Amino acid sequence: MKPVRIIDTTLRDAPQCLWATRMTTAMMLPVAERMDRAGFGRMDLAAAIQFDVCVRYLKENPWEKFRLLRSKINATPLQATVRGRSLVSFDILPDDIIELWVDRLVATGFRVICAMDGLNDVDNLAVSLTRAKALGAATEASLAFSQSPVHTDEHYANAAAQIIRRLGVDAIKIRDAGGLLTPDRIRTLVPALKRVMGTTRLALHSHCLTGLAPLVYLEGIKLGVDEVAASIAPLANGPAQPATQTFVRNARALGFDAGVDLGIADEVGEHFRRIAEQEGLPLGVPAEYDEFHFTHQVPGGMLTNLRFQLDQAGLGDRFDAVLEECARVREELGWPIMITPFSQLVGTQAVLNVVQPERYRVVPNEVKKYALGHYGKLLAPVAPDVLDRIVANGSSEIGREAVALAPAVPELRRRYPGQSDDERLLRFMFAGNQVDEMFAAGPVRTEYEFKTDAQRLLETVLRANKMRYVSVERGDIRIEASR
């Protein structure tokens, strides 16, 4: 059988899409060793959002989290993704900060460094990938996929050829965060890439937002895709990746061997199913085809967060209007790919345009910087009338040209002389007292407790009847619950 490898996303992109990245270390560690034995080609574990959520919401030191997982995962290479030249922030950062970030990722145990950029600007990928290669890590460049008049097969083939020529990466990945690939498009895109890639491996990462990704994967491997990103069901489908178990069975039927132990996959899936049930978290279900999705192109993780944020602000009824505005803003801004950070940039401007009396009356700094090319070379120009409004209504402190950035690591080390580079980087990335609050929460919790049926029943009764205390006693056994 022909080999095809799986990039496992169960611990990273799947919970990002389905659980808003709220998967704790304690939820992961009990199955980490089993996942290491499952036969994955590599495991996707970290990207910018994982650092952000760990610090701000989970109150877990992300570096410690990844070290704990690395202690359990020895055989399977761990992958971390670096977002262009911005990392956790929106703004472009000094090169020495990016290099130190890559240094610490590799020192923490990541053996694969992937870089992505929403503009597919090779200059934005070069700093992190060059550093990773010098450190002996495997390197992968992601080509962010989109549908637009400028995102042609020729664009992707030219970008891949330039990346391979300049950076000598080990793999190129088609990164379809919006789940926009169709079987028809993959049949032209993969051959166009393969013609310029030589022996460089080709990976494919998509989402099931339109229900087409499982079919796209099968067409892809038939055309020469070497690796696919999948997550273990039930943390699969919906806005997440195709299910590992289903892909493996379908690939076998086509004469491909993914090398994954489905027995282990099912055990891991049952673990997370129980967690989802106990925590009230959603599980992935196959999505119905939605033609509207190809209009707004908002990726899975952002869709979940956008709906949540609008509901919290009392604007849940404007969700569809915001999606329609996303499509309009995207066209006006020259077709930025709906991938972090540009999907958030488009989404924020769309929300403002919907709630303000005049479109582009309020312009975030990031939108003005994007329009003026501060984040990299645009693939298409911004609509002239919109650019005029952005320049007029955006901050006057943002100049036409980006300012060259001085090295920042020496000052960072002088400012925090007694701290590690791991902590220094967190303090550089996160404002105010967020890092202090994370450390104040104490060590990362490593054990997850499953409650008994009786405990869960008592908690349900407490919530339903607004009681403060319930006790159930039978013989020598007593179970109590209070709030």
Beta strands, then each sheet from edge to edge (+ up, - down):
strand 1: 2-3
strand 2: 5-8
strand 3: 42-46
strand 4: 78-83
strand 5: 112-117
strand 6: 138-144
strand 7: 171-176
strand 8: 201-206
strand 9: 227-230
strand 10: 256-257
strand 11: 469-474
strand 12: 477-482
sheet 1: 1+ 10+
sheet 2: 2+ 3+ 4+ 5+ 6+ 7+ 8+ 9+ 2+
sheet 3: 11+ 12-
end
